[in-house]
Amino acid sequence: MSAGRLSVRGIVLLAKKPSRKERAVLLESGITLLQYLHGTAYFAEFARTKEKVRVPHLLVWAGKLKPEDKLENALWAQDYESWAVTKYGDIKILVTFRKEVSEREMRKLLKQFCTRYKRHNGFEVWRAEIGSDKIIELAGKESIEWIEQGPHPCMPLR
């Protein structure tokens, strides 16, 4: 699936925990609850539509994930581990893509932002090296699920 057709992910705050009927109303409105977070907050997916969407009374607030929501705190703070900085000044990262993103799209995005990249573990996780000035922009792409420093080097115990 191309990045332009991906649903938008974000967080919703509801007035109360939804019943099955209320979940169905949310779904009809283009809001799919993906994961419970805390209280009445949920990680959610918003359908892309050009039609006007009727917002259920249950919805208190909804917001799209921001780049910083998809970054390890240290990356957002630009507080890099010494092992994560290459001799050329790039940052070693692990990039996790959304499951519905094709390998072709993953490679295209990595080629656009990273100096080096290689599949790491599983289908959607890649190791890459990237300029520190490009990390936030990469995290802003809908195809991206999560970015962290890595992979961690082997550090045997003494």
Backbone as numpy.savetxt, mean C-alpha at the origin, in Angstrom:
# Nx Ny Nz CAx CAy CAz Cx Cy Cz
-3.98 -6.80 -13.92 -4.82 -5.62 -13.92 -3.93 -4.38 -13.92
-4.24 -3.42 -14.76 -3.41 -2.22 -14.80 -3.70 -1.33 -13.61
-2.71 -0.53 -13.25 -2.81 0.30 -12.06 -3.97 1.28 -12.14
-4.33 1.76 -13.33 -5.43 2.71 -13.49 -6.79 2.12 -13.19
-6.91 0.79 -13.20 -8.20 0.16 -12.95 -8.31 -0.41 -11.54
-7.28 -0.28 -10.75 -7.33 -0.79 -9.38 -8.31 0.03 -8.55
-8.97 -0.64 -7.63 -9.81 0.08 -6.69 -8.90 0.91 -5.78
-9.49 1.90 -5.14 -8.75 2.76 -4.23 -8.90 2.18 -2.83
-7.82 2.18 -2.07 -7.86 1.66 -0.70 -7.75 2.80 0.30
-8.40 2.61 1.43 -8.38 3.64 2.45 -8.92 3.14 3.76
-9.32 4.07 4.60 -9.84 3.76 5.92 -11.20 4.41 6.05
-12.14 3.68 6.66 -13.46 4.24 6.94 -13.71 4.19 8.44
-14.45 5.17 8.90 -14.90 5.21 10.28 -16.42 5.15 10.22
-17.00 4.18 10.89 -18.44 3.99 10.86 -19.06 4.45 12.17
-20.35 4.72 12.15 -21.06 5.17 13.35 -21.15 4.04 14.38
-21.16 2.79 13.89 -21.22 1.63 14.77 -20.72 0.42 14.00
-20.52 -0.69 14.69 -20.12 -1.91 13.98 -21.27 -2.32 13.08
-20.99 -2.61 11.80 -22.07 -2.86 10.85 -22.67 -4.27 10.96
-23.97 -4.35 10.75 -24.66 -5.64 10.65 -24.43 -6.18 9.23
-24.89 -7.39 8.97 -24.77 -7.95 7.61 -25.51 -7.08 6.61
-26.69 -6.61 6.99 -27.48 -5.76 6.10 -26.74 -4.44 5.81
-26.13 -3.86 6.84 -25.39 -2.61 6.66 -24.13 -2.82 5.82
-23.49 -3.97 5.97 -22.34 -4.30 5.10 -22.78 -4.36 3.64
-23.97 -4.91 3.40 -24.51 -5.00 2.04 -24.78 -3.61 1.48
-25.29 -2.71 2.31 -25.53 -1.33 1.88 -24.21 -0.64 1.53
-23.20 -0.86 2.36 -21.88 -0.29 2.08 -21.36 -0.83 0.75
-21.50 -2.12 0.53 -21.03 -2.75 -0.70 -21.75 -2.17 -1.92
-23.06 -1.99 -1.81 -23.83 -1.37 -2.91 -23.35 0.05 -3.19
-22.83 0.71 -2.17 -22.32 2.08 -2.31 -20.88 2.10 -2.80
-20.30 0.91 -3.03 -18.93 0.85 -3.54 -17.87 0.76 -2.47
-18.26 0.45 -1.24 -17.30 0.36 -0.13 -17.26 -1.08 0.36
-16.08 -1.70 0.23 -15.89 -3.06 0.73 -15.01 -3.01 1.96
-15.52 -3.53 3.07 -14.71 -3.58 4.28 -13.75 -4.75 4.16
-12.45 -4.47 4.26 -11.43 -5.51 4.09 -10.92 -6.06 5.41
-10.71 -5.17 6.38 -10.10 -5.61 7.63 -10.51 -4.67 8.76
-10.85 -5.27 9.88 -11.17 -4.50 11.08 -9.88 -3.90 11.63
-9.92 -2.63 12.02 -8.74 -1.98 12.60 -8.89 -1.80 14.10
-9.88 -0.99 14.50 -10.08 -0.73 15.93 -11.39 0.03 16.08
-12.12 -0.26 17.15 -13.38 0.46 17.39 -14.33 0.25 16.22
-14.61 1.34 15.52 -15.48 1.24 14.34 -14.71 1.64 13.07
-13.39 1.50 13.11 -12.54 1.81 11.95 -12.19 0.54 11.19
-12.21 0.64 9.87 -11.93 -0.50 8.99 -11.03 -0.08 7.84
-10.17 -1.00 7.44 -9.42 -0.86 6.20 -10.43 -1.21 5.11
-10.53 -0.41 4.06 -11.59 -0.59 3.07 -11.09 -0.38 1.64
-11.91 -0.81 0.73 -11.64 -0.65 -0.70 -12.82 0.12 -1.29
-12.52 1.14 -2.09 -13.54 1.97 -2.71 -13.56 1.70 -4.20
-14.72 1.36 -4.73 -14.85 1.11 -6.17 -14.66 2.41 -6.93
-14.02 2.31 -8.07 -13.89 3.48 -8.95 -15.17 3.57 -9.77
-15.85 4.70 -9.69 -17.08 4.87 -10.44 -17.26 6.34 -10.81
-17.92 6.56 -11.93 -18.20 7.94 -12.34 -19.62 8.34 -11.92
-20.38 7.36 -11.44 -21.74 7.62 -10.98 -21.71 8.25 -9.60
-22.76 9.00 -9.28 -22.88 9.53 -7.91 -23.18 8.37 -6.98
-22.48 8.33 -5.89 -22.64 7.24 -4.94 -23.44 7.75 -3.74
-24.45 6.97 -3.36 -25.24 7.29 -2.17 -24.43 6.84 -0.95
-24.08 7.78 -0.12 -23.27 7.46 1.06 -24.20 7.05 2.20
-24.03 5.86 2.72 -24.90 5.40 3.81 -24.74 6.24 5.07
-25.82 6.33 5.85 -25.81 7.09 7.11 -24.80 6.51 8.09
-24.45 5.27 7.89 -23.51 4.57 8.77 -22.09 5.14 8.66
-21.78 5.74 7.52 -20.43 6.23 7.26 -20.20 7.59 7.93
-19.21 7.65 8.82 -18.86 8.90 9.49 -17.75 9.61 8.73
-16.76 8.84 8.28 -15.60 9.42 7.60 -14.96 8.37 6.71
-14.41 8.79 5.58 -13.66 7.89 4.70 -12.48 8.67 4.13
-11.35 8.01 4.05 -10.17 8.67 3.49 -9.28 7.68 2.76
-8.70 8.15 1.69 -7.78 7.35 0.88 -6.46 7.18 1.64
-5.83 6.01 1.47 -4.50 5.82 2.07 -3.53 6.81 1.45
-2.69 7.39 2.27 -1.65 8.30 1.82 -0.35 7.52 1.69
0.64 8.06 0.97 1.92 7.35 0.84 2.52 6.95 2.19
2.43 7.83 3.19 3.03 7.51 4.49 2.33 6.33 5.18
1.10 6.04 4.78 0.39 4.89 5.35 0.92 3.57 4.81
1.68 3.63 3.72 2.20 2.42 3.08 3.72 2.29 3.24
4.28 3.09 4.16 5.72 3.09 4.39 6.05 2.73 5.83
7.11 1.95 5.99 7.68 1.73 7.32 8.00 3.10 7.91
7.77 3.28 9.20 7.99 4.58 9.85 9.38 5.15 9.60
10.40 4.30 9.66 11.78 4.78 9.46 11.97 5.34 8.04
11.32 4.75 7.06 11.43 5.27 5.68 10.77 6.64 5.59
9.60 6.78 6.20 8.90 8.07 6.17 9.74 9.15 6.85
10.41 8.78 7.95 11.24 9.73 8.70 12.63 9.91 8.09
12.93 9.17 7.03 14.24 9.16 6.39 15.34 8.81 7.39
15.04 7.88 8.26 15.96 7.40 9.28 16.39 5.98 8.87
17.33 5.91 7.94 17.70 4.64 7.32 18.73 3.88 8.15
18.56 2.57 8.21 19.56 1.70 8.83 20.83 1.77 7.98
22.00 1.67 8.60 23.26 1.77 7.86 23.38 0.67 6.81
22.88 -0.53 7.13 22.97 -1.63 6.17 22.06 -1.43 4.96
21.06 -0.53 5.10 20.10 -0.31 4.02 20.57 0.72 3.00
21.67 1.41 3.29 22.18 2.43 2.37 23.32 1.81 1.56
23.18 1.84 0.22 24.21 1.27 -0.64 25.39 2.22 -0.74
26.48 1.74 -1.31 27.67 2.60 -1.46 27.40 3.77 -2.42
26.31 3.68 -3.20 25.94 4.75 -4.13 24.90 5.70 -3.52
24.49 5.41 -2.28 23.53 6.27 -1.60 22.07 5.88 -1.79
21.81 4.83 -2.57 20.43 4.36 -2.72 20.01 3.60 -1.47
18.72 3.42 -1.31 18.17 2.73 -0.15 17.66 1.35 -0.58
18.03 0.32 0.18 17.55 -1.05 -0.09 16.16 -1.18 0.51
15.20 -1.60 -0.32 13.82 -1.72 0.14 13.19 -3.04 -0.30
12.16 -3.42 0.41 11.28 -4.52 0.00 9.95 -3.87 -0.36
9.49 -4.16 -1.57 8.25 -3.60 -2.08 7.22 -4.71 -2.20
6.09 -4.55 -1.54 5.00 -5.51 -1.66 3.90 -4.88 -2.50
3.56 -5.56 -3.59 2.50 -5.09 -4.48 1.17 -5.70 -4.09
0.09 -5.07 -4.49 -1.24 -5.65 -4.31 -1.32 -6.92 -5.15
-2.05 -7.91 -4.67 -2.12 -9.22 -5.31 -2.67 -9.17 -6.74
-3.54 -8.22 -7.04 -4.16 -8.17 -8.36 -3.31 -7.46 -9.43
-2.11 -7.02 -9.07 -1.22 -6.34 -10.01 -0.42 -7.38 -10.80
-0.36 -7.20 -12.11 0.36 -8.15 -12.96 1.88 -7.96 -12.83
2.62 -9.01 -13.15 4.08 -8.92 -13.09 4.58 -7.84 -14.05
3.95 -7.73 -15.19 4.34 -6.71 -16.17 4.22 -5.30 -15.57
3.11 -5.05 -14.87 2.91 -3.75 -14.22 3.94 -3.52 -13.11
4.23 -4.59 -12.34 5.22 -4.48 -11.26 6.57 -4.07 -11.83
7.00 -4.78 -12.85 8.30 -4.49 -13.48 8.34 -3.08 -14.05
7.27 -2.66 -14.67 7.19 -1.32 -15.27 7.37 -0.24 -14.20
6.68 -0.40 -13.07 6.77 0.57 -11.99 8.16 0.57 -11.35
8.71 -0.62 -11.11 10.05 -0.71 -10.52 11.10 -0.11 -11.45
10.98 -0.36 -12.72 11.94 0.20 -13.69 11.88 1.72 -13.70
10.67 2.27 -13.52 10.48 3.72 -13.51 11.14 4.39 -12.30
11.14 3.71 -11.14 11.59 4.34 -9.90 12.91 3.83 -9.34
13.26 2.59 -9.62 14.39 1.95 -8.93 15.61 1.77 -9.83
16.79 1.80 -9.21 18.01 1.58 -9.97 18.26 0.09 -10.20
17.85 -0.74 -9.24 17.97 -2.20 -9.35 16.74 -2.83 -8.69
16.32 -3.97 -9.21 15.20 -4.69 -8.59 15.23 -6.15 -9.00
14.65 -6.99 -8.12 14.64 -8.43 -8.32 13.54 -9.02 -7.45
12.87 -10.04 -7.95 11.83 -10.71 -7.15 12.49 -11.23 -5.88
11.80 -11.09 -4.76 12.40 -11.48 -3.48 11.80 -12.77 -2.93
10.53 -12.73 -2.65 9.91 -13.86 -1.96 8.43 -13.87 -2.33
7.97 -14.92 -2.94 6.59 -14.95 -3.37 6.40 -14.14 -4.62
5.17 -14.00 -5.05 4.90 -13.30 -6.31 4.96 -11.80 -6.19
4.39 -11.25 -5.12 4.24 -9.80 -5.08 5.30 -9.04 -4.29
6.33 -9.71 -3.78 7.37 -9.03 -3.01 8.66 -8.95 -3.84
9.21 -7.74 -3.94 10.43 -7.49 -4.70 11.43 -6.76 -3.82
12.72 -7.07 -4.01 13.79 -6.29 -3.37 14.25 -5.27 -4.41
14.58 -4.09 -3.96 14.96 -3.04 -4.89 15.91 -2.05 -4.22
16.54 -1.24 -5.06 17.36 -0.13 -4.59 16.79 1.12 -5.26
16.61 2.16 -4.45 15.92 3.36 -4.93 16.54 4.60 -4.31
16.53 5.69 -5.06 16.98 6.96 -4.51 16.02 7.41 -3.42
16.53 7.98 -2.35 15.67 8.38 -1.23 14.62 9.41 -1.65
14.90 10.16 -2.70 13.96 11.18 -3.18 12.78 10.59 -3.95
12.79 9.28 -4.23 11.73 8.66 -5.01 10.83 7.73 -4.19
11.18 7.49 -2.94 10.44 6.52 -2.12 8.99 6.93 -1.91
8.75 8.16 -1.53 7.38 8.61 -1.24 6.53 8.59 -2.50
7.10 8.98 -3.62 6.35 8.96 -4.88 5.96 7.53 -5.25
6.87 6.58 -5.06 6.55 5.17 -5.34 5.43 4.70 -4.41
5.50 5.05 -3.14 4.47 4.64 -2.17 3.10 5.20 -2.52
3.06 6.30 -3.26 1.80 6.92 -3.65 1.07 6.20 -4.77
1.68 5.21 -5.36 1.06 4.47 -6.47 0.05 3.46 -5.91
-1.11 3.36 -6.56 -2.17 2.45 -6.10 -1.73 0.99 -6.09
-0.78 0.63 -6.93 -0.30 -0.76 -7.03 0.45 -1.21 -5.79
0.94 -0.26 -5.01 1.80 -0.58 -3.87 0.97 -0.88 -2.62
1.30 -1.99 -1.98 0.67 -2.38 -0.71 1.51 -1.87 0.46
2.85 -2.08 0.40 3.72 -1.77 1.54 5.16 -1.66 1.07
5.95 -0.76 1.71 7.39 -0.63 1.45 8.11 -0.54 2.79
9.18 -1.31 2.90 10.01 -1.27 4.11 11.47 -1.42 3.71
12.38 -1.11 4.64 13.80 -1.33 4.39 14.04 -2.84 4.34
14.91 -3.25 3.47 15.20 -4.68 3.43 15.76 -5.11 2.09
16.09 -6.36 1.98 16.00 -7.36 3.04 17.10 -7.18 4.08
16.78 -7.57 5.30 17.75 -7.47 6.39 18.95 -8.38 6.10
20.14 -7.90 6.37 21.33 -8.75 6.15 21.39 -9.87 7.19
22.09 -10.90 6.86 22.31 -12.00 7.81 23.24 -11.49 8.90
22.78 -11.55 10.14 23.58 -11.06 11.27 23.67 -12.17 12.31
24.64 -13.07 12.15 24.75 -14.20 13.10 25.04 -13.73 14.52
24.52 -14.48 15.48 24.80 -14.18 16.88 26.22 -14.59 17.22
26.81 -13.92 18.16 28.17 -14.26 18.56 28.17 -15.40 19.51
